[in-house]
Amino acid sequence: MQAGAYADASRTLLGAEQEDWLAGQLRGSTAAWKFIGQGVMFAQLKAVAAPLAAGGGVFLNPDQWDGYQPARDRLYAVLKGDATTPAVGNCVVLTGDIHSSWAADLTQDPNNPVVAAGGYDPANGAGSRAVEFITTSITSPAIPDPSGSTAALLRSINPHFKYIEFTRRGYVLLDVTRAKVTAEWWYVDTVESPSAVETFGTAFEVATGANRLAPSAMTTPRADASPLAG
């Protein structure tokens, strides 16, 4: 449950000036997609599930947006819109930091099953306002989870996460068109020595106007693709 300092509306990850700038940029953008590249997980991550009306449950890591609930609520207010400002759609949050792979629907109240009351339906993604793709690290280890049991437990508590993988290292590749954004997780075979071997892990996409994730597949390389950065 968020209480005490964690419920203090004056605490912010971005600072008031940057927070206002982001809100203005999102509301004023005419881009097909709005990407927010930032440092720590935006989606809620809980050890005990509960809707906001019942206290919100128990959060695992206050050193990410879960420790700044009022600030995150202000950004959700931008995404939702109101009587004077339209909702902001087609927003994709890109995150690193946590040394593991995650894909999430972004919803303000993920453990509330009543969509009409601001909740979220994990079966079809209704109630999601945006999506988040979190890349694993290149070499740094995360939580040992060879059987996937820890990831499975977290997904059972946090139904807005569609993918969690702790053990493999690599990167996320984005394929962006006007119709959709596809994220692919690619993993290297070893970080102990130089190697050119990599393996496709999984892919998720968000279609324009959907604001929620769907399973996807590996994209086909484009013949006119720009050269890789040196």
Backbone as a chain_set.jsonl record, in Angstrom:
{"seq": "MQAGAYADASRTLLGAEQEDWLAGQLRGSTAAWKFIGQGVMFAQLKAVAAPLAAGGGVFLNPDQWDGYQPARDRLYAVLKGDATTPAVGNCVVLTGDIHSSWAADLTQDPNNPVVAAGGYDPANGAGSRAVEFITTSITSPAIPDPSGSTAALLRSINPHFKYIEFTRRGYVLLDVTRAKVTAEWWYVDTVESPSAVETFGTAFEVATGANRLAPSAMTTPRADASPLAG", "coords": {"N": [[0.851, -1.195, 0.0], [0.512, 2.243, -0.783], [1.668, 4.767, 1.191], [2.34, 7.385, 3.609], [5.452, 8.904, 2.909], [5.505, 7.935, 0.328], [3.063, 8.538, -0.706], [3.133, 11.199, -1.039], [2.408, 13.973, -2.849], [4.208, 15.857, -3.736], [6.58, 14.643, -4.255], [8.65, 13.586, -6.902], [9.799, 11.871, -9.789], [10.697, 13.114, -12.081], [10.84, 15.866, -11.689], [9.256, 19.057, -11.439], [9.366, 20.821, -13.656], [10.239, 19.241, -15.842], [8.245, 17.323, -15.809], [5.96, 18.84, -16.458], [6.759, 19.622, -19.02], [6.807, 17.134, -20.355], [4.079, 16.398, -20.242], [2.991, 18.444, -21.822], [4.26, 17.944, -24.287], [3.256, 15.381, -24.934], [0.506, 15.894, -25.134], [0.468, 17.731, -27.199], [1.584, 16.5, -29.384], [1.648, 15.429, -32.773], [2.542, 13.133, -33.812], [2.601, 9.784, -35.128], [3.26, 7.818, -33.279], [4.052, 7.993, -29.827], [6.934, 7.942, -28.075], [8.358, 7.221, -24.969], [11.318, 7.337, -23.588], [12.9, 6.18, -20.768], [14.118, 5.719, -17.349], [13.407, 3.778, -15.251], [11.212, 1.084, -14.243], [7.88, 1.614, -15.197], [5.375, 0.374, -15.007], [3.158, -1.056, -12.563], [4.408, -3.154, -9.985], [3.921, -5.821, -8.004], [4.011, -7.624, -4.859], [1.917, -8.547, -3.428], [-1.371, -8.695, -4.466], [-3.899, -6.237, -4.989], [-6.753, -4.178, -5.573], [-6.792, -0.577, -6.138], [-8.75, 0.601, -4.551], [-8.752, -1.008, -2.355], [-6.405, -0.491, -1.127], [-4.275, -1.111, -2.768], [-2.373, -3.146, -2.518], [0.819, -4.798, -2.005], [3.781, -3.337, -2.859], [6.767, -4.072, -4.693], [9.173, -2.673, -5.229], [10.16, 0.36, -4.321], [11.975, 1.988, -5.524], [11.44, 2.711, -8.098], [8.852, 3.706, -10.419], [6.783, 2.9, -8.77], [7.328, 3.927, -6.288], [6.502, 6.494, -6.469], [3.754, 7.211, -6.643], [1.709, 9.357, -6.796], [2.905, 11.046, -8.734], [3.024, 9.337, -10.918], [0.308, 8.927, -11.279], [-0.408, 11.439, -12.196], [0.686, 11.423, -14.748], [-0.813, 9.365, -15.87], [-3.249, 10.687, -15.877], [-2.832, 12.503, -17.918], [-2.656, 10.745, -20.093], [-5.243, 9.685, -20.072], [-6.88, 11.899, -20.465], [-9.395, 14.565, -20.26], [-12.326, 16.585, -19.663], [-11.518, 18.848, -20.989], [-9.16, 18.34, -22.34], [-8.023, 16.095, -24.835], [-7.71, 12.476, -24.791], [-4.526, 10.8, -24.78], [-3.195, 8.708, -27.067], [-1.509, 5.775, -28.439], [1.005, 5.524, -27.12], [4.189, 4.55, -26.135], [6.237, 3.188, -23.752], [9.651, 2.979, -23.088], [12.071, 1.155, -21.457], [14.863, 0.467, -19.271], [17.323, -0.647, -17.011], [16.568, -2.742, -15.105], [17.723, -5.159, -15.662], [16.53, -7.363, -16.906], [13.844, -8.95, -18.784], [10.759, -7.606, -19.826], [7.302, -7.149, -20.655], [4.535, -5.055, -20.742], [1.098, -4.161, -20.299], [-0.011, -0.908, -19.631], [-1.702, 0.171, -16.991], [-3.702, 1.876, -14.665], [-4.875, 0.64, -12.496], [-4.323, -2.321, -12.097], [-5.191, -4.629, -10.743], [-7.847, -4.437, -10.393], [-10.74, -5.731, -11.553], [-12.871, -4.48, -12.804], [-13.485, -2.815, -15.51], [-15.021, -0.582, -16.217], [-14.897, 0.88, -13.934], [-12.417, 1.98, -13.901], [-10.631, -0.097, -13.975], [-9.014, -3.131, -15.141], [-8.891, -5.58, -17.683], [-7.306, -8.504, -17.985], [-7.628, -10.448, -19.913], [-8.308, -9.362, -22.379], [-7.049, -6.941, -22.478], [-8.455, -4.599, -22.062], [-8.82, -1.403, -20.65], [-6.183, -0.734, -20.545], [-3.827, 1.895, -20.983], [-1.489, 2.488, -22.29], [1.626, 1.017, -23.389], [4.478, -0.862, -22.208], [7.824, -1.611, -22.888], [10.502, -3.425, -21.745], [13.915, -3.727, -21.706], [16.35, -6.316, -21.393], [19.62, -6.648, -19.814], [22.906, -6.207, -21.296], [25.119, -7.65, -20.338], [25.013, -7.76, -17.517], [23.893, -9.643, -14.684], [20.619, -10.794, -13.578], [17.847, -11.774, -11.62], [18.348, -15.079, -10.58], [16.623, -17.531, -12.258], [16.119, -20.165, -13.445], [14.105, -22.088, -13.945], [11.906, -20.573, -14.494], [9.989, -20.123, -12.595], [9.812, -17.986, -10.771], [9.242, -15.827, -12.435], [6.759, -16.718, -13.404], [5.228, -16.692, -11.054], [5.217, -13.932, -10.446], [3.829, -12.975, -12.678], [1.333, -14.089, -12.184], [0.463, -12.595, -10.059], [0.574, -10.077, -11.057], [-1.202, -9.289, -13.512], [-1.07, -7.652, -15.753], [1.401, -7.82, -16.877], [2.723, -9.275, -19.678], [4.905, -10.667, -20.403], [7.737, -11.933, -18.816], [11.102, -12.388, -18.211], [13.974, -13.599, -16.719], [16.601, -14.618, -16.907], [18.141, -14.482, -19.282], [20.441, -12.709, -21.425], [20.717, -9.821, -23.541], [19.058, -7.904, -26.006], [16.51, -5.511, -27.055], [14.708, -5.245, -30.027], [13.118, -2.884, -32.011], [10.451, -2.602, -34.301], [8.955, -0.282, -36.212], [6.035, 0.912, -37.587], [3.43, 2.835, -39.205], [1.181, 1.406, -38.653], [1.686, -0.326, -36.497], [3.702, -1.084, -33.567], [6.322, -3.216, -33.051], [7.993, -5.217, -30.718], [10.898, -7.058, -30.31], [12.567, -9.541, -28.475], [15.868, -10.387, -28.247], [18.391, -12.768, -27.628], [21.682, -13.46, -26.467], [24.048, -16.214, -26.704], [26.04, -16.534, -24.849], [27.82, -14.673, -22.342], [30.312, -14.915, -21.558], [32.401, -15.004, -23.316], [33.53, -13.613, -26.486], [31.014, -13.783, -29.0], [28.993, -14.509, -31.834], [26.531, -15.588, -31.815], [23.09, -15.524, -31.552], [19.699, -15.631, -30.318], [16.284, -15.608, -31.16], [13.853, -14.538, -28.893], [11.087, -13.737, -28.014], [8.15, -11.928, -29.147], [6.171, -8.975, -28.991], [3.43, -6.862, -29.851], [1.921, -3.641, -30.454], [-0.94, -2.357, -31.763], [-1.921, 0.453, -33.778], [-3.98, 2.721, -32.091], [-4.835, 0.791, -30.292], [-3.551, 0.553, -27.765], [-2.717, -1.522, -26.149], [-1.106, -4.687, -25.519], [-0.319, -7.366, -27.817], [0.406, -10.752, -28.71], [3.151, -11.352, -30.94], [5.28, -11.864, -33.825], [8.542, -12.711, -35.131], [9.934, -10.14, -37.044], [10.375, -9.419, -40.571], [13.505, -8.72, -41.965], [14.161, -5.512, -43.413], [14.704, -4.628, -46.809], [15.587, -2.1, -47.417], [16.755, -1.153, -45.143], [18.357, 1.015, -42.794], [21.929, 1.333, -42.299], [23.597, -0.397, -39.614], [24.509, 1.194, -36.546], [27.852, 2.238, -36.018]], "CA": [[0.0, 0.0, 0.0], [1.257, 3.488, -0.814], [1.313, 5.621, 2.318], [3.448, 8.19, 4.084], [6.196, 9.659, 1.906], [5.194, 7.43, -1.007], [1.816, 9.164, -1.138], [3.378, 12.642, -1.055], [2.257, 14.453, -4.22], [5.313, 16.729, -4.117], [7.714, 13.814, -4.677], [8.563, 13.326, -8.331], [10.997, 11.356, -10.448], [11.104, 13.971, -13.18], [10.888, 17.278, -11.364], [8.048, 19.723, -11.918], [9.567, 21.406, -14.98], [10.275, 18.176, -16.843], [6.925, 16.697, -15.82], [5.084, 19.71, -17.242], [7.203, 19.54, -20.411], [6.355, 15.859, -20.916], [2.632, 16.476, -20.437], [2.745, 19.305, -22.976], [4.703, 17.262, -25.501], [2.323, 14.302, -25.235], [-0.789, 16.46, -25.552], [0.594, 18.506, -28.421], [2.232, 15.762, -30.461], [0.862, 14.897, -33.888], [3.248, 11.946, -34.292], [1.827, 8.545, -35.123], [3.577, 7.135, -32.029], [4.759, 8.773, -28.827], [7.846, 7.085, -27.325], [8.951, 7.788, -23.758], [12.491, 6.6, -23.133], [13.145, 6.602, -19.394], [15.079, 4.869, -16.66], [12.983, 2.72, -14.331], [9.927, 0.486, -14.585], [6.687, 2.433, -14.991], [4.26, -0.503, -14.623], [3.105, -1.488, -11.173], [4.973, -4.482, -9.714], [3.467, -6.092, -6.645], [4.172, -8.931, -4.22], [0.555, -8.898, -3.011], [-2.285, -8.002, -5.365], [-5.137, -5.643, -4.482], [-7.128, -2.964, -6.308], [-6.487, 0.668, -5.439], [-9.779, 0.863, -3.542], [-8.431, -1.822, -1.182], [-5.06, -0.156, -0.686], [-3.295, -1.3, -3.839], [-1.51, -4.302, -2.323], [2.187, -4.581, -1.53], [4.673, -3.09, -3.984], [8.062, -4.715, -4.496], [10.361, -1.84, -5.387], [9.844, 1.79, -4.33], [13.005, 2.721, -6.249], [10.981, 2.908, -9.468], [7.651, 4.549, -10.367], [5.928, 2.479, -7.653], [7.606, 4.778, -5.138], [6.072, 7.856, -6.803], [2.402, 6.983, -7.141], [1.01, 10.565, -7.26], [3.509, 11.515, -9.984], [2.58, 8.435, -11.975], [-1.111, 9.218, -11.51], [-0.51, 12.648, -13.021], [0.944, 11.04, -16.126], [-2.011, 8.648, -16.314], [-4.287, 11.684, -16.152], [-2.537, 13.023, -19.257], [-3.023, 9.716, -21.064], [-6.701, 9.495, -20.081], [-7.575, 13.098, -20.9], [-10.525, 14.996, -19.444], [-13.338, 17.344, -20.4], [-10.91, 19.94, -21.759], [-8.013, 17.857, -23.113], [-8.293, 14.744, -25.325], [-6.828, 11.397, -24.366], [-3.312, 10.591, -25.562], [-3.041, 7.302, -27.419], [-0.298, 5.342, -29.154], [2.16, 5.86, -26.3], [5.025, 3.384, -25.842], [7.29, 3.485, -22.783], [10.836, 2.15, -23.289], [12.721, 1.169, -20.152], [15.963, -0.45, -19.007], [17.663, -0.596, -15.59], [16.254, -3.832, -14.188], [18.549, -6.322, -16.034], [15.648, -8.477, -17.233], [12.94, -8.671, -19.908], [9.367, -7.459, -19.416], [6.365, -6.452, -21.537], [3.385, -4.776, -19.884], [0.046, -3.176, -20.493], [0.059, 0.117, -18.593], [-3.033, 0.442, -16.462], [-3.578, 2.514, -13.355], [-5.424, -0.209, -11.436], [-4.287, -3.61, -12.777], [-5.837, -5.708, -9.992], [-9.285, -4.162, -10.347], [-11.274, -6.34, -12.777], [-14.006, -3.726, -13.329], [-12.936, -1.831, -16.433], [-15.847, 0.621, -16.163], [-14.516, 1.621, -12.735], [-10.999, 2.297, -13.997], [-9.829, -1.299, -13.829], [-8.277, -3.731, -16.249], [-9.227, -6.963, -18.014], [-6.107, -9.093, -18.577], [-7.962, -11.346, -21.018], [-8.336, -8.64, -23.659], [-6.302, -5.695, -22.367], [-9.309, -3.43, -21.858], [-8.39, -0.589, -19.519], [-4.79, -0.333, -20.722], [-3.689, 3.233, -21.551], [-0.255, 2.522, -23.062], [2.372, -0.221, -23.195], [5.876, -0.688, -21.803], [8.79, -2.632, -23.259], [11.685, -3.312, -20.887], [14.987, -4.544, -22.242], [17.304, -6.916, -20.469], [20.97, -6.09, -19.869], [23.814, -6.845, -22.243], [25.924, -8.645, -19.627], [24.769, -7.821, -16.071], [22.902, -10.658, -14.303], [19.418, -10.381, -12.845], [17.441, -12.776, -10.632], [18.433, -16.456, -11.091], [15.276, -18.112, -12.39], [16.246, -21.094, -14.57], [12.856, -22.804, -14.215], [10.857, -19.615, -14.817], [8.944, -20.128, -11.567], [9.666, -16.647, -10.201], [8.526, -15.038, -13.431], [5.367, -17.181, -13.435], [4.578, -16.196, -9.841], [4.985, -12.499, -10.591], [2.765, -12.763, -13.665], [0.045, -14.442, -11.574], [0.101, -11.49, -9.167], [0.555, -8.854, -11.864], [-1.702, -9.807, -14.796], [-0.799, -6.736, -16.863], [2.655, -8.235, -17.501], [2.519, -10.338, -20.655], [6.169, -11.37, -20.572], [8.805, -11.693, -17.847], [12.182, -13.356, -18.365], [15.035, -13.092, -15.863], [17.921, -15.242, -16.951], [18.906, -14.329, -20.529], [21.015, -11.397, -21.716], [20.567, -9.47, -24.945], [18.567, -6.568, -26.347], [15.184, -5.424, -27.678], [14.678, -4.633, -31.35], [11.81, -2.32, -32.324], [10.046, -2.388, -35.682], [7.913, 0.743, -36.086], [5.308, 1.377, -38.764], [2.239, 3.586, -38.787], [0.144, 0.471, -38.226], [1.973, -0.99, -35.226], [5.062, -1.16, -33.046], [6.654, -4.576, -32.637], [9.221, -5.358, -29.934], [11.463, -8.403, -30.321], [13.636, -9.784, -27.519], [16.918, -11.223, -28.787], [19.29, -13.189, -26.552], [22.969, -14.028, -26.852], [24.234, -17.541, -26.122], [26.974, -16.462, -23.731], [28.492, -13.398, -22.088], [31.618, -15.286, -21.027], [33.41, -14.825, -24.349], [32.941, -13.046, -27.709], [30.209, -14.736, -29.763], [28.027, -13.911, -32.752], [25.329, -16.417, -31.767], [21.961, -14.948, -30.845], [18.463, -16.39, -30.479], [15.027, -14.873, -30.986], [13.134, -14.959, -27.697], [9.654, -13.573, -28.216], [7.785, -10.616, -29.681], [4.848, -8.433, -28.716], [3.147, -5.685, -30.659], [0.776, -2.798, -30.124], [-1.502, -1.791, -32.991], [-2.349, 1.836, -33.623], [-5.293, 2.881, -31.493], [-5.186, -0.288, -29.366], [-3.003, 0.864, -26.437], [-2.558, -2.764, -25.388], [-0.206, -5.625, -26.167], [-0.764, -8.612, -28.42], [1.552, -11.564, -29.145], [3.57, -11.082, -32.298], [6.262, -12.789, -34.369], [9.756, -12.077, -35.619], [9.699, -9.363, -38.254], [11.263, -9.682, -41.699], [14.409, -7.586, -42.189], [13.818, -4.689, -44.563], [15.762, -4.506, -47.82], [16.077, -0.728, -47.425], [17.068, -0.766, -43.761], [19.535, 1.834, -42.576], [23.034, 0.542, -41.757], [23.721, -0.39, -38.157], [25.444, 2.176, -36.002], [29.187, 1.69, -35.827]], "C": [[0.882, 1.239, 0.0], [0.75, 4.402, 0.308], [2.54, 6.423, 2.708], [4.105, 8.963, 2.964], [5.849, 9.213, 0.491], [3.892, 7.994, -1.564], [1.933, 10.688, -1.212], [3.371, 13.138, -2.503], [3.405, 15.34, -4.67], [6.547, 15.943, -4.544], [7.557, 13.469, -6.156], [9.878, 12.781, -8.842], [11.564, 12.361, -11.452], [11.423, 15.396, -12.772], [9.733, 17.989, -12.033], [8.209, 20.25, -13.335], [9.533, 20.33, -16.071], [8.928, 17.463, -16.936], [5.938, 17.522, -16.64], [5.444, 19.658, -18.727], [6.69, 18.264, -21.066], [4.854, 15.881, -21.18], [2.303, 17.317, -21.667], [3.134, 18.645, -24.285], [3.736, 16.149, -25.899], [1.0, 14.861, -25.767], [-0.691, 17.165, -26.904], [1.147, 17.739, -29.605], [1.229, 15.312, -31.518], [1.526, 13.659, -34.48], [2.339, 10.721, -34.236], [2.031, 7.785, -33.822], [4.327, 8.096, -31.117], [5.603, 7.812, -27.984], [8.398, 7.855, -26.133], [10.105, 6.883, -23.352], [12.878, 7.085, -21.751], [13.787, 5.457, -18.608], [14.589, 3.701, -15.846], [11.55, 2.285, -14.643], [8.749, 1.391, -14.224], [5.51, 1.586, -14.505], [4.321, -0.851, -13.143], [3.646, -2.908, -11.049], [4.738, -4.806, -8.248], [3.852, -7.498, -6.181], [2.839, -9.458, -3.716], [-0.402, -8.052, -3.828], [-3.492, -7.455, -4.617], [-5.469, -4.444, -5.349], [-6.833, -1.72, -5.478], [-7.485, 0.956, -4.327], [-9.542, 0.076, -2.259], [-6.997, -1.599, -0.719], [-3.977, -0.384, -1.708], [-2.396, -2.496, -3.689], [-0.142, -3.909, -1.796], [3.109, -4.47, -2.733], [6.073, -3.614, -3.663], [9.234, -3.746, -4.459], [9.998, -0.362, -5.432], [10.881, 2.622, -5.072], [12.719, 2.721, -7.754], [9.663, 3.674, -9.364], [6.683, 4.119, -9.265], [6.176, 3.296, -6.39], [7.129, 6.212, -5.316], [4.662, 7.814, -7.38], [1.69, 8.268, -7.577], [1.573, 11.102, -8.568], [3.079, 10.626, -11.148], [1.105, 8.674, -12.285], [-1.287, 10.462, -12.379], [-0.242, 12.332, -14.49], [-0.212, 10.22, -16.691], [-3.144, 9.618, -16.641], [-4.081, 12.309, -17.524], [-2.982, 12.018, -20.309], [-4.536, 9.575, -21.183], [-7.445, 10.691, -20.641], [-8.717, 13.453, -19.956], [-11.466, 15.826, -20.309], [-12.733, 18.415, -21.298], [-9.727, 19.495, -22.625], [-8.282, 16.421, -23.566], [-7.314, 13.729, -24.751], [-5.628, 11.302, -25.301], [-3.164, 9.093, -25.81], [-1.718, 7.028, -28.093], [0.976, 5.759, -28.426], [2.888, 4.568, -25.92], [6.151, 3.824, -24.909], [8.422, 2.478, -22.974], [11.732, 2.292, -22.067], [13.88, 0.174, -20.113], [16.104, -0.681, -17.525], [17.56, -1.918, -14.842], [16.913, -5.165, -14.575], [17.711, -7.556, -16.363], [14.637, -8.009, -18.272], [11.494, -8.654, -19.43], [8.573, -6.801, -20.547], [5.063, -6.273, -20.766], [2.366, -3.876, -20.558], [0.141, -2.179, -19.35], [-1.349, 0.532, -18.206], [-2.905, 0.926, -15.033], [-4.002, 1.599, -12.215], [-5.478, -1.656, -11.926], [-4.982, -4.747, -12.05], [-7.317, -5.453, -9.738], [-9.904, -4.7, -11.625], [-12.409, -5.56, -13.424], [-13.489, -2.597, -14.207], [-13.703, -0.513, -16.359], [-15.534, 1.481, -14.941], [-13.024, 1.914, -12.717], [-10.08, 1.115, -13.889], [-9.283, -1.832, -15.139], [-8.712, -5.186, -16.433], [-8.023, -7.61, -18.682], [-6.394, -10.007, -19.759], [-7.916, -10.642, -22.363], [-7.624, -7.293, -23.619], [-7.136, -4.454, -22.176], [-8.902, -2.712, -20.571], [-6.935, -0.174, -19.585], [-4.726, 1.011, -21.437], [-2.462, 3.374, -22.447], [0.428, 1.18, -22.849], [3.804, 0.108, -22.801], [6.683, -1.893, -22.252], [10.049, -2.395, -22.437], [12.751, -4.266, -21.395], [15.847, -5.133, -21.137], [18.66, -6.227, -20.606], [21.811, -6.827, -20.907], [24.632, -7.931, -21.561], [25.527, -8.81, -18.164], [23.687, -8.838, -15.721], [21.71, -10.044, -13.588], [19.107, -11.456, -11.805], [17.619, -14.168, -11.23], [17.044, -17.102, -11.096], [15.27, -19.134, -13.533], [14.969, -21.839, -14.919], [11.731, -21.882, -14.66], [9.783, -19.491, -13.754], [8.738, -18.75, -10.939], [8.904, -15.741, -11.155], [7.052, -15.416, -13.476], [4.596, -16.681, -12.216], [4.264, -14.71, -9.972], [3.887, -12.212, -11.6], [1.396, -13.108, -13.079], [-0.458, -13.342, -10.657], [-0.145, -10.214, -9.96], [0.104, -9.186, -13.279], [-1.469, -8.896, -15.99], [0.55, -7.013, -17.513], [2.391, -9.422, -18.413], [3.778, -11.162, -20.875], [7.121, -10.946, -19.47], [9.846, -12.784, -18.044], [13.412, -12.8, -17.66], [16.446, -13.514, -16.262], [18.768, -14.905, -18.169], [19.307, -12.876, -20.772], [20.845, -11.09, -23.199], [20.06, -8.055, -25.132], [17.159, -6.666, -26.918], [15.324, -4.682, -28.999], [13.261, -4.147, -31.624], [11.619, -2.207, -33.827], [8.821, -1.483, -35.639], [7.339, 1.067, -37.452], [4.137, 2.214, -38.273], [1.177, 2.656, -38.209], [0.406, -0.133, -36.852], [3.434, -0.811, -34.837], [5.275, -2.582, -32.548], [7.968, -4.549, -31.873], [9.642, -6.817, -29.949], [12.574, -8.486, -29.278], [14.604, -10.792, -28.13], [17.934, -11.513, -27.685], [20.567, -13.796, -27.113], [23.188, -15.356, -26.134], [25.158, -17.524, -24.918], [27.464, -15.032, -23.577], [29.889, -13.657, -21.528], [32.735, -15.064, -22.031], [32.755, -14.221, -25.573], [32.216, -14.115, -28.516], [29.241, -13.976, -30.649], [26.714, -14.674, -32.763], [24.254, -15.705, -30.957], [20.696, -15.7, -31.214], [17.27, -15.479, -30.278], [14.282, -15.433, -29.776], [11.629, -14.929, -27.881], [9.4, -12.193, -28.792], [6.375, -10.26, -29.246], [4.683, -7.176, -29.544], [1.985, -4.907, -30.065], [0.317, -2.156, -31.423], [-1.942, -0.36, -32.735], [-3.782, 1.9, -33.111], [-5.646, 1.849, -30.441], [-4.761, 0.009, -27.933], [-2.894, -0.36, -25.544], [-1.736, -3.744, -26.206], [-0.942, -6.804, -26.782], [0.473, -9.421, -28.78], [1.872, -11.284, -30.601], [4.592, -12.126, -32.724], [7.468, -12.006, -34.85], [9.485, -11.366, -36.935], [10.709, -9.744, -39.338], [12.188, -8.491, -41.905], [14.062, -6.823, -43.467], [15.001, -4.575, -45.522], [16.381, -3.121, -47.808], [16.45, -0.228, -46.036], [18.337, 0.08, -43.699], [20.675, 0.976, -42.026], [23.082, 0.648, -40.242], [24.736, 0.652, -37.725], [26.794, 1.526, -35.735], [29.65, 1.845, -34.396]], "O": [[1.89, 1.284, 0.705], [-0.428, 4.757, 0.363], [3.639, 6.181, 2.209], [3.428, 9.604, 2.16], [5.891, 10.015, -0.442], [3.653, 7.93, -2.77], [0.937, 11.38, -1.423], [4.237, 12.761, -3.292], [3.57, 15.562, -5.87], [7.466, 16.511, -5.133], [6.47, 13.106, -6.607], [10.947, 13.182, -8.383], [12.778, 12.439, -11.641], [12.203, 16.069, -13.447], [9.277, 17.562, -13.094], [7.285, 20.14, -14.14], [8.873, 20.497, -17.097], [8.517, 17.047, -18.02], [5.167, 16.971, -17.427], [4.563, 19.649, -19.587], [6.196, 18.295, -22.194], [4.406, 15.43, -22.234], [1.44, 16.947, -22.463], [2.423, 18.769, -25.282], [3.431, 15.992, -27.082], [0.451, 14.348, -26.742], [-1.658, 17.191, -27.665], [1.18, 18.262, -30.718], [0.121, 14.876, -31.206], [1.116, 13.185, -35.54], [1.432, 10.637, -33.408], [1.094, 7.174, -33.308], [5.131, 8.908, -31.575], [5.062, 6.972, -27.265], [8.848, 8.993, -26.267], [9.89, 5.789, -22.831], [13.156, 8.27, -21.566], [13.976, 4.362, -19.137], [15.296, 2.698, -15.75], [10.778, 3.037, -15.238], [8.639, 1.869, -13.095], [4.729, 2.043, -13.671], [5.398, -0.929, -12.551], [3.38, -3.761, -11.896], [5.285, -4.152, -7.36], [3.997, -8.423, -6.98], [2.648, -10.667, -3.59], [-0.266, -6.829, -3.88], [-4.041, -8.111, -3.732], [-4.563, -3.756, -5.818], [-6.646, -1.802, -4.265], [-7.117, 1.491, -3.281], [-10.058, 0.435, -1.201], [-6.439, -2.427, 0.001], [-2.859, 0.102, -1.536], [-1.702, -2.851, -4.642], [0.037, -2.836, -1.221], [3.208, -5.399, -3.534], [6.505, -3.599, -2.51], [10.197, -3.977, -3.728], [9.569, 0.13, -6.476], [10.701, 3.828, -5.238], [13.639, 2.73, -8.572], [9.38, 4.245, -8.31], [5.835, 4.914, -8.863], [5.315, 3.349, -5.512], [7.319, 7.051, -4.435], [4.413, 8.323, -8.473], [1.103, 8.275, -8.658], [0.818, 11.565, -9.423], [2.802, 11.121, -12.241], [0.704, 8.625, -13.448], [-2.203, 10.531, -13.198], [-0.873, 12.908, -15.376], [-0.556, 10.364, -17.864], [-3.91, 9.39, -17.578], [-5.051, 12.612, -18.219], [-3.611, 12.387, -21.3], [-5.054, 9.366, -22.28], [-8.516, 10.537, -21.226], [-8.98, 12.746, -18.983], [-11.406, 15.772, -21.538], [-13.365, 18.845, -22.263], [-9.339, 20.209, -23.55], [-8.727, 15.604, -22.76], [-6.23, 14.082, -24.287], [-5.708, 11.679, -26.47], [-3.023, 8.31, -24.87], [-0.907, 7.932, -28.294], [1.908, 6.281, -29.037], [2.273, 3.615, -25.442], [6.924, 4.723, -25.239], [8.185, 1.27, -23.016], [12.109, 3.4, -21.684], [13.878, -0.829, -20.826], [15.105, -0.893, -16.838], [18.414, -2.192, -13.999], [16.699, -6.179, -13.912], [18.148, -8.681, -16.118], [14.577, -6.825, -18.604], [11.051, -9.56, -18.724], [9.113, -5.994, -21.304], [4.541, -7.233, -20.199], [2.719, -2.951, -21.29], [0.354, -2.578, -18.205], [-2.079, 1.151, -18.98], [-2.074, 0.422, -14.277], [-3.539, 1.762, -11.086], [-6.569, -2.178, -12.153], [-5.334, -5.744, -12.679], [-7.957, -6.166, -8.965], [-9.62, -4.171, -12.7], [-12.872, -5.942, -14.499], [-13.099, -1.543, -13.705], [-13.101, 0.558, -16.429], [-15.864, 2.666, -14.91], [-12.431, 2.078, -11.651], [-8.871, 1.283, -13.73], [-9.112, -1.097, -16.112], [-8.878, -5.925, -15.462], [-7.733, -7.302, -19.838], [-5.487, -10.311, -20.533], [-7.535, -11.238, -23.371], [-7.599, -6.578, -24.62], [-6.59, -3.352, -22.13], [-8.671, -3.342, -19.539], [-6.485, 0.643, -18.782], [-5.475, 1.249, -22.384], [-2.403, 4.283, -23.274], [-0.132, 0.298, -22.198], [4.283, 1.219, -23.03], [6.292, -3.04, -22.033], [10.598, -1.293, -22.435], [12.518, -5.47, -21.503], [16.042, -4.523, -20.086], [18.821, -5.323, -21.426], [21.467, -7.928, -21.337], [24.826, -9.009, -22.123], [25.685, -9.9, -17.614], [22.659, -8.892, -16.397], [21.779, -8.932, -13.065], [20.022, -11.989, -11.177], [17.082, -14.427, -12.308], [16.386, -17.199, -10.061], [14.502, -18.99, -14.485], [14.765, -22.192, -16.081], [10.707, -22.354, -15.152], [8.769, -18.829, -13.975], [7.609, -18.385, -10.61], [8.029, -14.981, -10.74], [6.188, -14.544, -13.575], [3.435, -16.289, -12.335], [3.16, -14.279, -9.642], [3.09, -11.296, -11.398], [0.399, -12.484, -13.441], [-1.666, -13.17, -10.492], [-0.967, -9.38, -9.581], [0.943, -9.35, -14.165], [-1.651, -9.322, -17.13], [0.824, -6.494, -18.595], [1.892, -10.456, -17.967], [3.721, -12.24, -21.468], [7.299, -9.755, -19.213], [9.515, -13.97, -18.044], [13.852, -11.687, -17.946], [17.401, -12.797, -15.961], [19.992, -15.025, -18.113], [18.605, -11.944, -20.377], [20.832, -12.004, -24.023], [20.556, -7.118, -24.505], [16.675, -7.755, -27.226], [15.969, -3.637, -29.08], [12.305, -4.911, -31.487], [12.52, -1.767, -34.542], [7.779, -1.858, -35.103], [8.068, 1.45, -38.367], [3.882, 2.294, -37.071], [0.371, 3.068, -37.375], [-0.537, -0.423, -36.115], [4.279, -0.442, -35.653], [4.507, -3.088, -31.729], [8.941, -3.938, -32.316], [8.848, -7.706, -29.642], [13.426, -7.601, -29.206], [14.217, -11.905, -28.486], [18.295, -10.629, -26.908], [20.546, -14.541, -28.093], [22.594, -15.603, -25.084], [25.075, -18.4, -24.057], [27.521, -14.273, -24.545], [30.566, -12.732, -21.078], [33.898, -14.947, -21.644], [31.534, -14.3, -25.707], [32.73, -15.218, -28.7], [28.729, -12.925, -30.265], [25.868, -14.437, -33.626], [24.483, -15.328, -29.808], [20.614, -16.325, -32.272], [17.238, -14.675, -29.347], [14.101, -16.644, -29.65], [10.975, -15.972, -27.902], [10.318, -11.382, -28.913], [5.5, -11.12, -29.145], [5.656, -6.51, -29.894], [1.184, -5.431, -29.291], [1.097, -1.489, -32.103], [-2.295, -0.002, -31.612], [-4.675, 1.226, -33.625], [-6.656, 2.0, -29.753], [-5.514, -0.248, -26.993], [-2.968, -0.249, -24.32], [-1.675, -3.649, -27.432], [-2.026, -7.189, -26.342], [1.5, -8.838, -29.125], [0.977, -11.011, -31.402], [4.752, -13.152, -32.064], [7.419, -10.781, -34.962], [8.871, -11.935, -37.838], [11.759, -10.319, -39.052], [11.713, -7.36, -42.009], [13.71, -7.426, -44.48], [16.149, -4.442, -45.098], [17.555, -2.96, -48.143], [16.46, 0.977, -45.784], [19.273, -0.13, -44.47], [20.413, -0.018, -41.349], [22.664, 1.65, -39.661], [25.691, 0.95, -38.44], [26.858, 0.385, -35.275], [30.761, 1.435, -34.058]]}, "num_chains": 1, "name": "protein.A"}
